[in-house]
Amino acid sequence: MNNSKPLILIVAPPGDLQIGLQALLTARLEVDVLVTGEESSAMKVINRYNPALVILDHDLPMNTVPMIIQHIKSSWPDIRCIVLVNEEQERQKVVCSGADLIIIKGLPGSKLITEIEKFLLVEEEDHPMSKDFDGE
C-alpha cells in the first residue's frame, strides 16, 4: 500500500458488490482499497491500517452494521463511515448509529464515486454528519 494514498476499507459479504466497488474505487480514485466480509477482520484491519474511510454494506450477516459503526466511532472517531443500504427502511435503522453518510444502493457508479471523492476531500470540521444521499 502507498502511504500517500487514502486507504478505504470495504466491509461487505463476498460477491458482486464487494468486487465491483473495489474495482470502481481503484479505477476511478487515487486510493488503496482493502476488502473484508466480516466484523472481526474489519476491526483488525482498522486497528492495523487506520483507513480514512470505511464503506459498509448493510447486507452483512446478523445486521451487524450499527454495531460495527458504533465500535469504529468509539475507538477511532476520526474514521469516516459510509453505509450502503437497499431501501429507506434500512436507512432508518442505521441513521442513529453514527454513520457519516448513508447511500441507497442503485446510484450510478459515477455519482457514487463523486460522493465518495467529495467525502474524502472534505476537511474534518466541514464534513456532514449523518448526511443522506439517495441520488434524487
Summary of the structure (lengths in Angstrom):
residues: 136
radius of gyration: 13.4
end to end distance: 35.3
largest distance: 38.1
contacts: 409
relative contact order: 0.16
helix: 45%
strand: 21%
